[in-house]
Amino acid sequence: GGQLRAALYPRLRGHYQFQNQLILFPIGDRVKYSINVYGGASNISFVHIANLFHPRTLFQSLDHDGQGVVPGIKTEEGKWSFEGHTDRIIRVDEEALKTFAKLYDAPGTPPQQARLPALHTTHLFSVLEKFAQQPRRLGDLQEEYISLEMWHETNAQKDHTIRRETRFPAGAEEWILSGPHFFVGRPFFQTPRAACNTNRSYDTLDLTTLPDDYLPRTNYVPDCSVEEYASRTPTVPWSDEQGRKRKVTEFYRFVCRAMLSQSGERTFVSVIVPPSVAHIHTVTSIVMSDYFQLVNLFAAACSIPVDFFIKTTGKPFVSSSLLKLIPVLSSPDILLRGLIL
């Protein structure tokens, strides 16, 4: 959602967002599209339904009597849900757009330019209002952090920064992280098999049996000299006490999977990784000048409320603009929970 803009909102009467999971149109199954109904110009007032896979869900929602529990995106059997419910209907006015603008857009964005969330039920609107009341977001920290993709999986092989080679690394400096390696709060989640040629060629790790010095296999290793590899490694934008801009790999970092699984058990998958480790562009990392802020960000990102917030954006990928929207929370409890994880 969120691509409708200022001149359209006053005339909009219904915005129905679909995902092409059933291939109702001969385009990709992850493609989103919408059916929009317009009327005469007046005050902003329209209905919005997201996460639609079949038109029958829309008609059932408009005709529903309000009884029963709102169906989820999937059924208990793991299949896409087509059942409608009146609480799937989000009624949007200018006040609602003000809330959306605070949450999903740059500060000062007018309500009529707000992005629409992929909100599954009207009961969840009060949760968004709580998020809108948070005083700080990651984007407010400005020069205190840097986010980056590091090694592009294709381009970095072409210029011989990295090469495809599945093996156990000799040390952390040879470990190049990819998305399947980690899960929520768990840096050691899976290891590639010796022959890793599909996204299923991974084994889940048992944390209770791993030796203290264990590192999982890596699918990529450096493909140039140690000196050249270091010279190509990005640096942080701030200087240390000696006036030196240090390599990003000299820091503990927040990392997350770049692809967001909107229908998955968890959408926003993040961990903290130690120094020396690199990653390819299917992972996004954040380096922060303050480790307290780093742990606070990590603890918030692992929480179910922030995972829910990321789901409401409907975005398929992590971007720097999306990361800027994450609320920055700060309390001893949050810090402690992050450190325990």
URWOFEN-V803864 format. One record per residue. RES is the residue in one small letter. PSI is psi in degrees with one decimal (NA if undefined). Layout:
res:RES psi:PSI
res:RES psi:PSI
//
This chain:
res:g psi:-176.1
res:g psi:7.4
res:q psi:-6.3
res:l psi:145.8
res:r psi:-179.3
res:a psi:-58.6
res:a psi:-20.8
res:l psi:-30.8
res:y psi:-43.3
res:p psi:-27.1
res:r psi:-9.2
res:l psi:135.9
res:r psi:-26.7
res:g psi:132.0
res:h psi:112.6
res:y psi:109.5
res:q psi:124.2
res:f psi:153.4
res:q psi:135.5
res:n psi:39.9
res:q psi:-31.2
res:l psi:5.2
res:i psi:48.1
res:l psi:-24.4
res:f psi:149.1
res:p psi:58.5
res:i psi:177.6
res:g psi:148.6
res:d psi:-18.1
res:r psi:-3.2
res:v psi:135.0
res:k psi:145.5
res:y psi:170.5
res:s psi:152.7
res:i psi:127.7
res:n psi:134.7
res:v psi:128.4
res:y psi:152.2
res:g psi:-162.4
res:g psi:155.7
res:a psi:137.8
res:s psi:-163.5
res:n psi:154.1
res:i psi:119.7
res:s psi:107.5
res:f psi:166.9
res:v psi:147.9
res:h psi:126.8
res:i psi:129.0
res:a psi:173.9
res:n psi:42.2
res:l psi:134.9
res:f psi:-19.3
res:h psi:143.1
res:p psi:-27.5
res:r psi:-28.7
res:t psi:-40.0
res:l psi:-49.1
res:f psi:-39.9
res:q psi:-37.2
res:s psi:-40.8
res:l psi:-27.1
res:d psi:0.6
res:h psi:150.3
res:d psi:1.0
res:g psi:-0.8
res:q psi:150.7
res:g psi:174.9
res:v psi:143.5
res:v psi:125.2
res:p psi:150.1
res:g psi:-173.9
res:i psi:-35.4
res:k psi:158.3
res:t psi:173.4
res:e psi:-20.7
res:e psi:1.4
res:g psi:13.8
res:k psi:156.5
res:w psi:135.0
res:s psi:131.8
res:f psi:0.5
res:e psi:139.3
res:g psi:167.4
res:h psi:142.7
res:t psi:-27.6
res:d psi:-1.8
res:r psi:-16.3
res:i psi:116.3
res:i psi:120.0
res:r psi:119.1
res:v psi:127.1
res:d psi:-170.9
res:e psi:-33.7
res:e psi:-40.2
res:a psi:-40.0
res:l psi:-32.5
res:k psi:-42.5
res:t psi:-45.5
res:f psi:-39.8
res:a psi:-38.8
res:k psi:-34.1
res:l psi:-41.2
res:y psi:-0.8
res:d psi:170.5
res:a psi:150.5
res:p psi:137.7
res:g psi:1.7
res:t psi:127.2
res:p psi:149.8
res:p psi:-36.8
res:q psi:-1.9
res:q psi:13.3
res:a psi:148.7
res:r psi:145.8
res:l psi:137.7
res:p psi:159.0
res:a psi:70.8
res:l psi:125.2
res:h psi:-30.4
res:t psi:150.2
res:t psi:-24.7
res:h psi:-22.2
res:l psi:-5.5
res:f psi:-35.6
res:s psi:-29.8
res:v psi:-42.0
res:l psi:-37.1
res:e psi:-36.7
res:k psi:-42.4
res:f psi:-38.8
res:a psi:-22.3
res:q psi:-9.2
res:q psi:131.4
res:p psi:-24.4
res:r psi:144.4
res:r psi:166.4
res:l psi:-37.5
res:g psi:-20.6
res:d psi:-15.1
res:l psi:-14.6
res:q psi:-107.6
res:e psi:8.8
res:e psi:-0.2
res:y psi:165.7
res:i psi:137.2
res:s psi:144.3
res:l psi:161.2
res:e psi:-15.1
res:m psi:-110.5
res:w psi:118.7
res:h psi:129.2
res:e psi:-35.8
res:t psi:-53.1
res:n psi:-36.9
res:a psi:-22.3
res:q psi:-36.9
res:k psi:-38.5
res:d psi:12.1
res:h psi:33.5
res:t psi:-42.8
res:i psi:162.1
res:r psi:153.4
res:r psi:117.7
res:e psi:112.5
res:t psi:114.4
res:r psi:171.1
res:f psi:132.0
res:p psi:150.8
res:a psi:-24.1
res:g psi:177.0
res:a psi:-29.4
res:e psi:-14.5
res:e psi:-5.2
res:w psi:117.3
res:i psi:110.8
res:l psi:142.8
res:s psi:167.1
res:g psi:-45.6
res:p psi:-15.2
res:h psi:-30.1
res:f psi:163.3
res:f psi:-169.1
res:v psi:114.4
res:g psi:15.6
res:r psi:93.9
res:p psi:-32.1
res:f psi:95.7
res:f psi:-51.3
res:q psi:156.5
res:t psi:139.5
res:p psi:146.6
res:r psi:163.9
res:a psi:-37.6
res:a psi:95.9
res:c psi:93.7
res:n psi:1.4
res:t psi:169.5
res:n psi:-1.8
res:r psi:-0.4
res:s psi:55.0
res:y psi:148.4
res:d psi:136.2
res:t psi:137.7
res:l psi:141.0
res:d psi:106.3
res:l psi:-23.2
res:t psi:-11.6
res:t psi:-5.0
res:l psi:138.1
res:p psi:160.0
res:d psi:-28.6
res:d psi:19.5
res:y psi:139.1
res:l psi:136.9
res:p psi:167.0
res:r psi:153.9
res:t psi:146.5
res:n psi:-12.4
res:y psi:147.7
res:v psi:160.3
res:p psi:143.1
res:d psi:27.1
res:c psi:178.5
res:s psi:160.2
res:v psi:-41.7
res:e psi:-43.7
res:e psi:-40.0
res:y psi:-42.8
res:a psi:-38.3
res:s psi:-25.9
res:r psi:-11.8
res:t psi:130.3
res:p psi:157.2
res:t psi:161.5
res:v psi:157.8
res:p psi:-11.8
res:w psi:161.6
res:s psi:150.1
res:d psi:-170.4
res:e psi:-25.1
res:q psi:5.6
res:g psi:15.8
res:r psi:138.8
res:k psi:111.1
res:r psi:157.9
res:k psi:147.4
res:v psi:-26.9
res:t psi:0.7
res:e psi:-2.2
res:f psi:153.6
res:y psi:141.7
res:r psi:150.8
res:f psi:127.2
res:v psi:150.9
res:c psi:155.5
res:r psi:135.2
res:a psi:-29.4
res:m psi:132.0
res:l psi:120.5
res:s psi:93.1
res:q psi:-27.3
res:s psi:3.1
res:g psi:170.1
res:e psi:-44.2
res:r psi:141.0
res:t psi:-45.1
res:f psi:106.9
res:v psi:114.7
res:s psi:155.2
res:v psi:175.4
res:i psi:132.2
res:v psi:154.7
res:p psi:171.7
res:p psi:163.0
res:s psi:-30.0
res:v psi:136.5
res:a psi:-177.5
res:h psi:160.5
res:i psi:176.9
res:h psi:-5.5
res:t psi:-0.3
res:v psi:139.4
res:t psi:137.3
res:s psi:154.9
res:i psi:128.0
res:v psi:132.6
res:m psi:143.8
res:s psi:-19.4
res:d psi:116.0
res:y psi:-26.6
res:f psi:-43.4
res:q psi:-35.4
res:l psi:-48.0
res:v psi:-37.4
res:n psi:-42.8
res:l psi:-45.5
res:f psi:-45.5
res:a psi:-42.3
res:a psi:-43.2
res:a psi:-28.9
res:c psi:-11.3
res:s psi:154.0
res:i psi:-39.2
res:p psi:-42.8
res:v psi:-36.0
res:d psi:-42.0
res:f psi:-44.4
res:f psi:-43.0
res:i psi:-38.3
res:k psi:-40.0
res:t psi:-18.6
res:t psi:-23.8
res:g psi:8.1
res:k psi:142.1
res:p psi:-19.5
res:f psi:153.5
res:v psi:137.1
res:s psi:165.1
res:s psi:-34.8
res:s psi:-33.7
res:l psi:-42.5
res:l psi:-33.9
res:k psi:-21.5
res:l psi:-12.8
res:i psi:128.1
res:p psi:140.0
res:v psi:109.7
res:l psi:150.4
res:s psi:113.9
res:s psi:154.6
res:p psi:-36.6
res:d psi:-45.0
res:i psi:-43.3
res:l psi:-44.7
res:l psi:-43.6
res:r psi:-39.7
res:g psi:-41.3
res:l psi:-37.6
res:i psi:-42.9
res:l psi:NA
//
